[in-house]
Amino acid sequence: MKRERHSGAPAWVRAATGGALAVACAGARADSWWTSVAQYRSDVVYQSIQLMTMVAIAGALAIMVAVPVGIYMSRPSQRHGAAVVMQTLNVGQAIPKLALLALAMSAMGIGPVPAIFGLWVATLLPIALNTYEGLRAVPRPLIEAATGMGMTPAQILWRVELPNALYVIFAGIRTALAITVGTAPLAFLIGGGGLGELIFTGIDLNDFTMLLAGAIPTALLAIFTDAFVGQLQRRLVSRGVNPQR
């Protein structure tokens, strides 16, 4: 029998050529997709500002309320009251976010105000819980030493407990704000605006490009928010109690 002679380039050349063609096709598709998404650039900028405004207001209000609540729960004299407060916050966290926004809409109407209220309720628990756990984790010998030095309970709280618990409190704020950014697109459903307009309109129209034009910036904003608060955590928490430094 005669051996058939195979003509053509070696196998590794054919494989490399096929890989290059696949990369080129993927790059062309990526360029085409990016061109399609770019048409929503102005909408993305405007709606991102709307979304982050709601998140900033809800987050600031949550910090103003949740940190004092966590301090209250951490006091030894408030153990029974702390259980009641914790259960109340758990109820707010257990309600689905969409149902929470719907309840806010039924009580306040439509617009950014009920959206901010719903986001505020959803942000409370992580901050209050981390404040409580951070203060309870402060080593007891530090508190006893401060008491022996003649410090009042208020001085012990501000000079000993809060500085030692600040890293854990910041961790709760990071978690809460990242979750809030991811939840904020739902505000569109009750007239709050934000990137949910692109996301849910894209779903209704079966427009995948419009959907991604809203979903990708939302994910990037959540990552940016977490990184920004992480930098604040690294810089503001003192070196002695900050494992990042």
N, C-alpha and C positions, 0 to 999 in steps of 0.2 A: 504494500500500500504506500501511496505517496503521502508524505506529510504536507498538510496545508500550511502555507506560509502566511502568517498574519502580517498584514501591512498596517501602517499607521503609526502614530506616536506611542511611546511607552505608556503604561498604565498610570504612572505617577503624573505624567504630563496631562493626560486626559482628566485625572481627578483634580489637578490644580486648575485646569481651565474651567471645569464645571463649578468649582468653588468660587472662582472669580466671577463667573456669570451669575451665580446665585447672589453673591454680595452686591453686584451691580444692580440686579433686579430689585433686591431689598432696598438698596439706596434710592433707586428711582421711586419705589413705592413710598418710602419715607418722605422724600421730597414732595411727592404729590399729596401725601396726607398732610404734611406741614403747611403746604400752600392752601389746602382746603380749610385747615383750622385757623390760619392767619386771618381769614375773612371775618372772624369773630373777635379780633383783637380788641377793638374798642369796647365791645360788650364785656369781654373778660376783665378789662381794667376797671370799668365802671362798677360791675357787679362784685368784683373782688373788694373794692373799697366799701361797698355796702355791707358785704359779709363781714369784713374785718372790723368795721365800725360796730356792728351788733355784737361781735365776739368781745371787743374791747370793753364795751359798756357792761355787758353781762358779766365778763370776767372781773372787772373792777368792783362791781356791786357784790359779786360772790365773795371776793377776798375780804371786802369790808364787813360782810356778815359772817362768813364761815370761820375766819380766824378767831374772832371773839367767841363764837359758839364752841369751837374746839378748845379754847382756853377755859371756858366755863365747864365743859365736860371733864377736863383734866383735873379739876380741883377735887381733892379728896372728900370734901364736904358735900359734893354734888353727885355722888355715885348714882343715887336713885333717879335724880333728874337727868343725868347723862343718858341713862338707858331710854328714857322717854324721848329725848331729843334725837338720839341715834335712830330709834325706830321711825320717827317722823321723817328724818332725812332718807332713810331706806325706802320708805313708801314713795317719796318723790323720785328716787332713782329707779325703783322697780317699774314704775309706769312707763310704757313704751313712749319714746320721744315724740312720735307722731300724735299719740293720744294726748300727751301733755300739751302739745301745741294746740290741738283741737279744743281742749278744755280752756286754755288761755284765750283762744279766739271766741269761744262761747261766752266768756265773761267780759272780755274787753273789746270785742270786735276784731276787725282785720287791720293789718298794718304792722309796722316795726315794733310798736310797744308790746303787744302780746307775744311777738316772736322773741324779743329780748327777755321778757318775763319767763317764757318757757326755757330758754337757754340758761337763764340765771338759776332756775330751780335744778336743772340738770347738772350744773357746775358745782353746786354747794357741797355734795357729799364727799368727793375726793379731797377737797381742801380741808373741810372740817375734820374728817377722819385722820388725815396725815398730821394736822395740827395736834389733835388729841394724842395720837400714838407717839409723835415726836416729843411732846412734853412729858408723857408718861415714861418715856425711855431715858430721860435725863438721869444720870447716876445719882442715887440717893446720897452718897457721901458728899457730893458737891452741894446739895441743898442743905445738908446738916452743917457743913463747914460755913456756908453763908449765914445760916441761922446763928451759929456760934460767934460769928463776927458782928452780930447785932443788926443784920439787915432785916427790914420789914418784909412781909410777904410780897408787896408790890415791887420792892427792889430786887428780891430774889427772882421774881417773874421776869423783869425787864433785863437784869444784868447777868442772870445765870441760866434760867430755863429757856427763854426764847432764843438767845444766841446759840445754845447747844442744840435746839430743836429746829433751827432755821433751815438746815439742809433738807430735813425730811419734809418740812412745810413747803419748800420750793418744789420738791418732787411731786407733792400733791397738786400744786399749781400747774406744773408742766403737764401732768396727766389730764387734769380737768380742762385746760385750755385746748390741748390737742383734740380731746373728745368733742369739745364744743365747736371747734372749727369743722370737724367732720359731720356734726349734727346740723350746723347752721344752714346748709342748703335746703333742709326741710322747711325753713321759714318762708320760702317762696309759696308754699301751699296755703299759707294764711296771709298772704299779701306783704310779707316782710322783705321781699326782694332777695338779692344775692345770686350766687352762681347756680342755685337750684333752678333758676329760670332756664338756663341752657340745658341743664341735666334733664329736667322733667319734660321740657318741650322736645328735646331730642328723643326721649323715650316715646312720647305721643306721636311724633312724626316718623318714628323709626329711622331717625337720622343719626347714625353712629358717630359721624364727625362732630355734630353739635353736642352730642352727649359727652364725648371726650373733651371737647373744648371747655366744658364746665367741670368735669370730673378731675382732669389732670391738674388744673390750677388749685382745686380744693385740696388735693393730696399734697401739692407742693406748699401750699399755705400752712397746712398742718405740720409739715416737716420744718418749715421756717419758724413757725411759732415755738415748736419744741426746742429748736436749736437756739433761738433768741433767749427764751427763758432759761435754758441751760447755761448760756453765757452769763446771764445775770446771777444765776445760782453760783457759778464758779467764782465770780468777782466779788459778790456781796457777802458770801459766807466766809467767816474768818478761817484762816489757814489751819488752826488747831482742830477744827471739827469738820473740815472739808476734805473728804477722801480724794477729791480730784486735784488737790494741790499738795 
